[in-house]
Amino acid sequence: MNILLLGSGGREHALAWKLAQSPLCENLYIAPGNPGTAQCGTNVNLKTGSSDFSEAENFCRSRQVHLVVVGPEDPLVNGVYDYFEQAHQRQAFTDGWLGVIGPSKYAAQLEGSKAFAKAFMQRHNIPTAGYREFTNDNFDEGREFLLNHPLPVVLKADGLAAGKGVIICNSTLEAVAEFDMMIHQSKFGDAGKKVVIEEFLNGIELSVFVLTDGKNYCILPEAKDYKRIGEGDTGLNTGGMGAVSPVPFAHAAFMQKVEERIVKPTINGLHNEGMVYKGFVFIGLIKVDGEPLVIEYNCRMGDPETEVIIPRLKNDLVELLSATAKNELQDIKIEKDQRSAVTVVAVSGGYPGDYVKGFAIKGLEQNTGSDSLIFHAGTKAENDEIVTSGGRVLTVTSFGNSVQDCVIKSKQVLSGISFRDMYFRKDIGYEFPDTN
Protein backbone atom coordinates (compact mmCIF):
# COMPACT_ATOMS: atom_id res chain seq x y z
CA MET A 1 0.00 0.00 0.00
CA ASN A 2 1.24 3.51 -0.87
CA ILE A 3 0.49 6.21 1.71
CA LEU A 4 0.70 10.02 1.66
CA LEU A 5 1.04 11.71 5.06
CA LEU A 6 0.41 15.46 5.22
CA GLY A 7 2.34 17.58 7.74
CA SER A 8 5.80 18.50 8.95
CA GLY A 9 5.92 18.42 12.76
CA GLY A 10 6.65 16.07 15.61
CA ARG A 11 3.19 14.54 15.28
CA GLU A 12 3.94 13.64 11.66
CA HIS A 13 7.35 12.17 12.50
CA ALA A 14 5.72 9.91 15.11
CA LEU A 15 2.99 8.87 12.66
CA ALA A 16 5.54 8.26 9.90
CA TRP A 17 7.69 6.19 12.27
CA LYS A 18 4.70 4.00 13.09
CA LEU A 19 3.30 3.74 9.54
CA ALA A 20 6.68 2.71 8.15
CA GLN A 21 6.80 -0.27 10.55
CA SER A 22 3.76 -1.88 8.93
CA PRO A 23 4.33 -4.69 6.43
CA LEU A 24 1.27 -3.28 4.65
CA CYS A 25 3.12 -0.04 3.87
CA GLU A 26 5.01 -0.31 0.58
CA ASN A 27 5.83 3.37 -0.05
CA LEU A 28 5.40 6.21 2.44
CA TYR A 29 5.43 9.82 1.25
CA ILE A 30 5.36 12.81 3.62
CA ALA A 31 4.41 16.31 2.47
CA PRO A 32 6.39 18.34 3.26
CA GLY A 33 7.88 16.35 6.16
CA ASN A 34 11.12 17.13 8.00
CA PRO A 35 14.56 15.50 8.38
CA GLY A 36 13.08 13.01 10.86
CA THR A 37 10.29 11.85 8.55
CA ALA A 38 12.89 11.48 5.78
CA GLN A 39 14.25 8.53 7.80
CA CYS A 40 10.85 6.82 7.53
CA GLY A 41 9.85 7.54 3.94
CA THR A 42 10.20 10.06 1.12
CA ASN A 43 9.59 13.75 1.73
CA VAL A 44 7.79 15.56 -1.09
CA ASN A 45 7.07 19.26 -1.51
CA LEU A 46 3.34 19.63 -2.12
CA LYS A 47 1.01 22.56 -1.55
CA THR A 48 -1.56 21.39 1.04
CA GLY A 49 -2.25 24.35 3.34
CA SER A 50 -5.04 26.07 1.39
CA SER A 51 -8.19 24.68 -0.18
CA ASP A 52 -6.33 23.91 -3.43
CA PHE A 53 -5.39 20.24 -3.26
CA SER A 54 -4.90 19.67 -7.00
CA GLU A 55 -1.14 19.26 -6.60
CA ALA A 56 -1.67 16.56 -3.97
CA GLU A 57 -4.28 14.87 -6.17
CA ASN A 58 -1.89 14.77 -9.14
CA PHE A 59 0.81 13.30 -6.92
CA CYS A 60 -1.53 10.60 -5.62
CA ARG A 61 -2.51 9.69 -9.17
CA SER A 62 1.06 9.53 -10.43
CA ARG A 63 2.33 7.45 -7.48
CA GLN A 64 -0.77 5.29 -7.13
CA VAL A 65 -1.36 6.37 -3.54
CA HIS A 66 -4.06 4.37 -1.77
CA LEU A 67 -4.46 6.30 1.50
CA VAL A 68 -3.98 9.94 2.56
CA VAL A 69 -3.36 10.54 6.28
CA VAL A 70 -3.81 14.14 7.43
CA GLY A 71 -1.71 15.37 10.36
CA PRO A 72 -2.64 19.06 10.94
CA GLU A 73 -6.08 20.64 11.14
CA ASP A 74 -5.88 23.24 8.36
CA PRO A 75 -6.30 20.86 5.39
CA LEU A 76 -9.23 19.17 7.14
CA VAL A 77 -11.02 22.43 7.93
CA ASN A 78 -10.32 23.54 4.35
CA GLY A 79 -12.04 20.46 2.92
CA VAL A 80 -9.31 18.00 1.90
CA TYR A 81 -11.61 15.03 2.57
CA ASP A 82 -14.36 16.45 0.31
CA TYR A 83 -11.88 17.32 -2.44
CA PHE A 84 -10.47 13.81 -2.65
CA GLU A 85 -13.90 12.22 -2.36
CA GLN A 86 -15.04 14.22 -5.40
CA ALA A 87 -11.88 13.20 -7.25
CA HIS A 88 -12.61 9.57 -6.41
CA GLN A 89 -16.15 9.88 -7.75
CA ARG A 90 -14.78 11.02 -11.10
CA GLN A 91 -12.55 7.93 -11.04
CA ALA A 92 -9.28 9.79 -10.60
CA PHE A 93 -7.55 7.08 -8.58
CA THR A 94 -6.41 3.49 -8.78
CA ASP A 95 -8.81 0.66 -7.89
CA GLY A 96 -7.05 0.23 -4.54
CA TRP A 97 -7.92 3.77 -3.40
CA LEU A 98 -9.12 3.83 0.24
CA GLY A 99 -9.55 7.56 0.84
CA VAL A 100 -8.57 10.29 3.28
CA ILE A 101 -8.24 9.75 7.02
CA GLY A 102 -10.11 12.69 8.48
CA PRO A 103 -13.57 14.26 8.67
CA SER A 104 -15.47 16.06 5.94
CA LYS A 105 -15.25 19.85 5.88
CA TYR A 106 -18.64 20.10 7.57
CA ALA A 107 -17.72 17.70 10.37
CA ALA A 108 -14.31 19.39 10.81
CA GLN A 109 -16.21 22.37 12.19
CA LEU A 110 -16.01 20.49 15.49
CA GLU A 111 -12.52 22.00 15.60
CA GLY A 112 -12.94 24.86 13.14
CA SER A 113 -15.76 26.53 15.07
CA LYS A 114 -16.04 26.64 18.87
CA ALA A 115 -19.70 27.69 18.56
CA PHE A 116 -20.45 24.72 16.26
CA ALA A 117 -18.81 22.33 18.73
CA LYS A 118 -20.65 23.76 21.74
CA ALA A 119 -24.00 23.55 19.95
CA PHE A 120 -23.23 19.92 18.99
CA MET A 121 -22.49 19.09 22.63
CA GLN A 122 -25.66 20.79 23.73
CA ARG A 123 -27.77 18.84 21.22
CA HIS A 124 -26.35 15.52 22.40
CA ASN A 125 -26.27 16.25 26.15
CA ILE A 126 -22.49 16.01 26.34
CA PRO A 127 -21.22 17.59 29.58
CA THR A 128 -19.35 20.87 29.01
CA ALA A 129 -19.04 24.38 30.42
CA GLY A 130 -21.95 26.78 30.13
CA TYR A 131 -21.49 29.32 27.33
CA ARG A 132 -22.85 32.14 25.14
CA GLU A 133 -21.63 33.31 21.74
CA PHE A 134 -21.38 36.89 20.50
CA THR A 135 -20.45 38.85 17.37
CA ASN A 136 -20.25 42.53 16.48
CA ASP A 137 -24.01 42.47 15.92
CA ASN A 138 -24.72 41.82 19.60
CA PHE A 139 -21.50 43.25 21.06
CA ASP A 140 -23.28 45.36 23.69
CA GLU A 141 -25.19 42.32 24.90
CA GLY A 142 -21.89 40.43 25.20
CA ARG A 143 -20.31 43.28 27.13
CA GLU A 144 -23.24 43.32 29.55
CA PHE A 145 -22.98 39.53 29.87
CA LEU A 146 -19.31 39.87 30.88
CA LEU A 147 -20.04 42.64 33.40
CA ASN A 148 -22.29 40.24 35.28
CA HIS A 149 -20.31 37.01 34.77
CA PRO A 150 -18.52 35.27 37.67
CA LEU A 151 -14.71 35.23 37.54
CA PRO A 152 -12.56 33.81 36.13
CA VAL A 153 -14.20 33.78 32.71
CA VAL A 154 -12.97 32.19 29.47
CA LEU A 155 -13.02 33.93 26.07
CA LYS A 156 -12.49 31.82 22.94
CA ALA A 157 -12.09 32.90 19.34
CA ASP A 158 -14.63 30.85 17.40
CA GLY A 159 -12.27 29.88 14.56
CA LEU A 160 -8.76 28.48 14.27
CA ALA A 161 -6.19 30.77 15.87
CA ALA A 162 -3.05 28.60 15.85
CA GLY A 163 -3.71 27.50 19.42
CA LYS A 164 -3.69 31.08 20.72
CA GLY A 165 -7.37 31.96 20.67
CA VAL A 166 -8.26 31.15 24.29
CA ILE A 167 -7.97 33.75 27.06
CA ILE A 168 -8.69 33.17 30.75
CA CYS A 169 -9.58 36.49 32.36
CA ASN A 170 -9.35 37.08 36.10
CA SER A 171 -10.93 40.51 36.16
CA THR A 172 -14.02 42.01 34.55
CA LEU A 173 -11.96 44.91 33.20
CA GLU A 174 -9.58 42.49 31.47
CA ALA A 175 -12.46 40.43 30.08
CA VAL A 176 -14.23 43.44 28.56
CA ALA A 177 -10.96 44.75 27.10
CA GLU A 178 -10.08 41.39 25.53
CA PHE A 179 -13.62 41.02 24.18
CA ASP A 180 -13.32 44.43 22.53
CA MET A 181 -9.90 43.59 21.04
CA MET A 182 -11.20 40.33 19.60
CA ILE A 183 -14.36 41.77 18.06
CA HIS A 184 -13.33 45.31 17.11
CA GLN A 185 -9.55 45.15 16.75
CA SER A 186 -9.26 41.70 15.13
CA LYS A 187 -6.82 40.40 17.74
CA PHE A 188 -7.18 36.91 16.24
CA GLY A 189 -8.18 38.00 12.75
CA ASP A 190 -11.27 36.42 11.23
CA ALA A 191 -11.09 33.63 13.84
CA GLY A 192 -12.26 36.13 16.49
CA LYS A 193 -15.17 37.67 14.61
CA LYS A 194 -17.35 35.44 16.76
CA VAL A 195 -16.43 34.97 20.43
CA VAL A 196 -17.56 32.17 22.71
CA ILE A 197 -17.73 33.16 26.39
CA GLU A 198 -17.54 30.19 28.76
CA GLU A 199 -17.66 29.58 32.46
CA PHE A 200 -14.26 28.68 33.92
CA LEU A 201 -13.90 25.06 35.01
CA ASN A 202 -11.50 24.29 37.85
CA GLY A 203 -9.97 20.84 37.56
CA ILE A 204 -7.21 18.79 35.93
CA GLU A 205 -7.06 18.29 32.17
CA LEU A 206 -6.39 15.29 29.98
CA SER A 207 -6.90 14.31 26.35
CA VAL A 208 -8.73 11.28 25.02
CA PHE A 209 -8.18 10.12 21.44
CA VAL A 210 -10.74 8.18 19.46
CA LEU A 211 -10.48 6.64 16.00
CA THR A 212 -13.84 6.36 14.24
CA ASP A 213 -15.22 5.29 10.88
CA GLY A 214 -18.29 7.42 11.52
CA LYS A 215 -20.24 4.71 13.31
CA ASN A 216 -17.80 2.41 15.13
CA TYR A 217 -14.87 3.59 17.22
CA CYS A 218 -11.72 2.58 19.09
CA ILE A 219 -10.36 4.47 22.09
CA LEU A 220 -6.61 5.00 21.82
CA PRO A 221 -4.25 5.62 24.78
CA GLU A 222 -5.04 8.84 26.65
CA ALA A 223 -2.51 11.56 27.50
CA LYS A 224 -1.98 14.67 29.57
CA ASP A 225 0.00 17.52 28.04
CA TYR A 226 1.73 20.54 29.55
CA LYS A 227 1.04 23.87 27.85
CA ARG A 228 2.87 26.43 30.01
CA ILE A 229 6.43 27.37 29.11
CA GLY A 230 7.66 27.49 32.72
CA GLU A 231 8.17 24.75 35.27
CA GLY A 232 5.32 24.29 37.72
CA ASP A 233 2.93 25.27 34.91
CA THR A 234 3.87 28.95 34.94
CA GLY A 235 4.36 31.52 32.20
CA LEU A 236 2.90 31.78 28.72
CA ASN A 237 0.91 29.11 26.94
CA THR A 238 2.70 27.15 24.20
CA GLY A 239 1.78 24.49 21.69
CA GLY A 240 2.83 21.94 24.31
CA MET A 241 6.03 21.31 26.28
CA GLY A 242 5.54 17.61 26.98
CA ALA A 243 3.02 14.85 27.68
CA VAL A 244 2.51 11.71 29.75
CA SER A 245 0.61 8.50 28.99
CA PRO A 246 -1.17 6.69 30.54
CA VAL A 247 -2.60 9.39 32.81
CA PRO A 248 -2.37 8.12 36.41
CA PHE A 249 -5.68 9.66 37.55
CA ALA A 250 -7.60 8.32 34.51
CA HIS A 251 -8.46 5.02 36.20
CA ALA A 252 -10.89 2.46 34.77
CA ALA A 253 -14.00 3.86 36.52
CA PHE A 254 -13.28 7.39 35.30
CA MET A 255 -12.61 6.23 31.74
CA GLN A 256 -15.88 4.30 31.80
CA LYS A 257 -17.64 7.60 32.53
CA VAL A 258 -15.73 9.21 29.66
CA GLU A 259 -16.84 6.51 27.23
CA GLU A 260 -20.48 6.41 28.31
CA ARG A 261 -21.07 10.14 28.75
CA ILE A 262 -18.79 11.60 26.08
CA VAL A 263 -17.31 9.18 23.53
CA LYS A 264 -20.50 7.25 22.71
CA PRO A 265 -22.74 10.36 22.48
CA THR A 266 -20.12 12.07 20.30
CA ILE A 267 -19.82 9.23 17.79
CA ASN A 268 -23.56 8.55 17.84
CA GLY A 269 -24.15 12.26 17.29
CA LEU A 270 -21.87 12.33 14.26
CA HIS A 271 -23.61 9.27 12.81
CA ASN A 272 -27.16 10.38 13.55
CA GLU A 273 -26.57 13.82 12.06
CA GLY A 274 -25.10 12.28 8.92
CA MET A 275 -21.65 13.81 9.37
CA VAL A 276 -18.97 12.06 7.34
CA TYR A 277 -16.12 11.32 9.74
CA LYS A 278 -13.37 8.77 9.14
CA GLY A 279 -10.49 9.68 11.38
CA PHE A 280 -9.28 10.85 14.76
CA VAL A 281 -11.38 12.70 17.33
CA PHE A 282 -9.25 14.48 19.92
CA ILE A 283 -11.42 15.19 22.97
CA GLY A 284 -9.95 17.73 25.37
CA LEU A 285 -11.37 16.94 28.81
CA ILE A 286 -11.24 18.33 32.31
CA LYS A 287 -11.87 16.30 35.44
CA VAL A 288 -13.94 18.37 37.89
CA ASP A 289 -14.85 16.76 41.24
CA GLY A 290 -14.28 13.34 39.70
CA GLU A 291 -16.53 13.99 36.69
CA PRO A 292 -15.39 14.44 33.03
CA LEU A 293 -16.44 17.49 31.01
CA VAL A 294 -15.47 18.43 27.46
CA ILE A 295 -13.35 21.54 26.94
CA GLU A 296 -12.95 21.18 23.18
CA TYR A 297 -12.85 18.88 20.19
CA ASN A 298 -10.04 18.64 17.66
CA CYS A 299 -10.38 16.68 14.43
CA ARG A 300 -6.83 15.27 14.35
CA MET A 301 -4.19 13.92 16.70
CA GLY A 302 -2.55 16.32 19.15
CA ASP A 303 1.05 17.46 19.28
CA PRO A 304 3.03 16.54 21.41
CA GLU A 305 0.49 13.94 22.55
CA THR A 306 0.96 11.89 19.38
CA GLU A 307 4.63 11.41 20.24
CA VAL A 308 3.67 9.70 23.51
CA ILE A 309 0.50 7.89 22.36
CA ILE A 310 1.62 6.34 19.08
CA PRO A 311 4.71 4.65 20.61
CA ARG A 312 2.39 2.98 23.16
CA LEU A 313 0.11 1.64 20.42
CA LYS A 314 0.90 -2.01 19.68
CA ASN A 315 -1.53 -2.34 16.77
CA ASP A 316 -0.43 -2.02 13.17
CA LEU A 317 -1.39 1.61 12.39
CA VAL A 318 -1.88 0.97 8.67
CA GLU A 319 -4.27 -1.87 9.52
CA LEU A 320 -6.17 0.44 11.87
CA LEU A 321 -6.46 3.22 9.30
CA SER A 322 -7.46 0.78 6.55
CA ALA A 323 -10.25 -0.53 8.79
CA THR A 324 -11.33 3.07 9.39
CA ALA A 325 -11.53 3.77 5.67
CA LYS A 326 -13.46 0.53 5.06
CA ASN A 327 -15.96 0.99 7.97
CA GLU A 328 -14.57 -2.09 9.71
CA LEU A 329 -13.45 -0.72 13.09
CA GLN A 330 -15.95 -2.92 14.92
CA ASP A 331 -13.54 -5.84 14.44
CA ILE A 332 -10.52 -4.04 15.98
CA LYS A 333 -9.24 -4.34 19.52
CA ILE A 334 -6.68 -1.77 20.67
CA GLU A 335 -3.52 -3.16 22.27
CA LYS A 336 -1.33 -0.88 24.38
CA ASP A 337 2.14 -1.01 25.87
CA GLN A 338 1.41 -1.06 29.60
CA ARG A 339 4.54 0.84 30.54
CA SER A 340 4.54 4.57 31.28
CA ALA A 341 5.70 6.92 28.54
CA VAL A 342 6.73 10.58 28.72
CA THR A 343 7.67 12.98 25.96
CA VAL A 344 9.66 16.15 26.65
CA VAL A 345 9.83 18.96 24.08
CA ALA A 346 12.99 20.97 23.38
CA VAL A 347 12.23 24.49 22.14
CA SER A 348 14.04 27.51 20.75
CA GLY A 349 15.08 30.25 23.16
CA GLY A 350 12.41 32.97 23.32
CA TYR A 351 9.56 30.62 22.39
CA PRO A 352 6.55 31.09 22.50
CA GLY A 353 7.55 34.68 21.74
CA ASP A 354 10.13 35.74 19.17
CA TYR A 355 12.96 33.33 18.49
CA VAL A 356 15.79 32.89 16.00
CA LYS A 357 16.00 29.94 13.59
CA GLY A 358 18.89 28.26 11.83
CA PHE A 359 21.01 27.00 14.73
CA ALA A 360 22.84 23.70 14.20
CA ILE A 361 21.56 20.79 16.29
CA LYS A 362 24.15 18.43 17.77
CA GLY A 363 23.61 14.99 19.30
CA LEU A 364 20.76 13.69 17.15
CA GLU A 365 22.87 10.74 16.08
CA GLN A 366 23.34 9.45 19.65
CA ASN A 367 22.34 5.92 20.59
CA THR A 368 19.20 6.41 22.70
CA GLY A 369 18.78 2.74 23.55
CA SER A 370 15.56 0.79 23.22
CA ASP A 371 13.61 2.90 25.73
CA SER A 372 13.88 6.35 24.10
CA LEU A 373 12.92 7.90 20.75
CA ILE A 374 13.80 11.26 19.20
CA PHE A 375 11.13 12.90 17.03
CA HIS A 376 11.88 15.94 14.86
CA ALA A 377 9.44 18.85 14.91
CA GLY A 378 10.86 22.24 13.85
CA THR A 379 13.99 21.08 12.04
CA LYS A 380 15.35 21.27 8.49
CA ALA A 381 18.40 20.11 6.57
CA GLU A 382 20.79 22.86 5.57
CA ASN A 383 24.38 22.57 4.29
CA ASP A 384 24.76 18.97 5.48
CA GLU A 385 23.52 19.90 8.97
CA ILE A 386 20.20 19.64 10.80
CA VAL A 387 19.21 23.11 12.01
CA THR A 388 16.35 24.61 13.99
CA SER A 389 13.41 25.90 11.95
CA GLY A 390 10.63 26.39 14.50
CA GLY A 391 9.70 27.14 18.08
CA ARG A 392 9.24 23.52 19.10
CA VAL A 393 12.33 21.85 17.69
CA LEU A 394 12.21 18.19 18.76
CA THR A 395 10.79 15.80 21.31
CA VAL A 396 12.23 12.88 23.25
CA THR A 397 9.85 10.10 24.27
CA SER A 398 10.93 7.48 26.81
CA PHE A 399 9.37 4.35 28.29
CA GLY A 400 9.75 3.28 31.91
CA ASN A 401 8.13 1.70 34.94
CA SER A 402 6.90 5.06 36.25
CA VAL A 403 6.38 8.62 35.03
CA GLN A 404 9.49 9.83 36.81
CA ASP A 405 11.56 6.94 35.45
CA CYS A 406 10.56 8.08 31.95
CA VAL A 407 11.37 11.72 32.72
CA ILE A 408 14.87 10.78 33.88
CA LYS A 409 15.49 8.86 30.65
CA SER A 410 14.20 11.66 28.42
CA LYS A 411 16.29 14.26 30.25
CA GLN A 412 19.35 12.03 29.88
CA VAL A 413 18.88 11.88 26.10
CA LEU A 414 18.27 15.64 25.95
CA SER A 415 21.48 16.26 27.90
CA GLY A 416 23.30 14.85 24.87
CA ILE A 417 21.49 17.17 22.41
CA SER A 418 22.36 20.83 22.00
CA PHE A 419 21.56 23.89 19.94
CA ARG A 420 21.88 27.55 20.77
CA ASP A 421 19.46 28.74 23.50
CA MET A 422 17.84 25.29 23.73
CA TYR A 423 15.26 24.99 26.53
CA PHE A 424 13.06 22.22 27.88
CA ARG A 425 10.96 21.73 30.98
CA LYS A 426 12.56 19.37 33.46
CA ASP A 427 9.37 18.81 35.46
CA ILE A 428 6.98 17.14 32.98
CA GLY A 429 4.78 14.81 35.03
CA TYR A 430 5.73 16.63 38.26
CA GLU A 431 2.35 15.95 39.87
CA PHE A 432 2.86 12.18 39.56
CA PRO A 433 6.00 11.65 41.69
CA ASP A 434 5.54 8.00 42.66
CA THR A 435 3.36 6.43 39.97
CA ASN A 436 4.17 2.87 38.93
Buried (B, 14 or more C-beta within 10 A) or exposed (E): BBBBBBBBBBBBBBBBBBBBEBEBBEBBBBBBBBBBBBEBBEBBEBEBEEEEBEBBBEBBBEBBBBBBBBBBBBBBBBBBBBBBBEBBEEEBBEEEBBBBBBBBBBBBBBBBBBBBBBBBBEEBEBBBBEBBBBBEEEBEEBBEBBEEBEEBBBBBBBBBBEBBBBBBBEEBEBBBEBBBBBBEEEBBBEBBBBBBBBBBBEBEBBBBBBBBBBBBBBBBBBBBBBBBBEBEBEBEBBBBBBBBBBBBBBEEEBBEBBBEBBBBBBBEBBBEEEBBBBBBBBBBBBBBEEEBBBBBBBBBBBBBBBBBBBBBBEBBBBBBBBBBBEEEBEEBEEEBBEBBBBBBBBBBBEBBEEBEBEBEBBEBEEEBEEBBBBBBBBBBEBEEEBBBBBBBBBBBBBBBEBBBBBBEBBBBBBEBBEBEEBBBBEBBBBBBEEBE
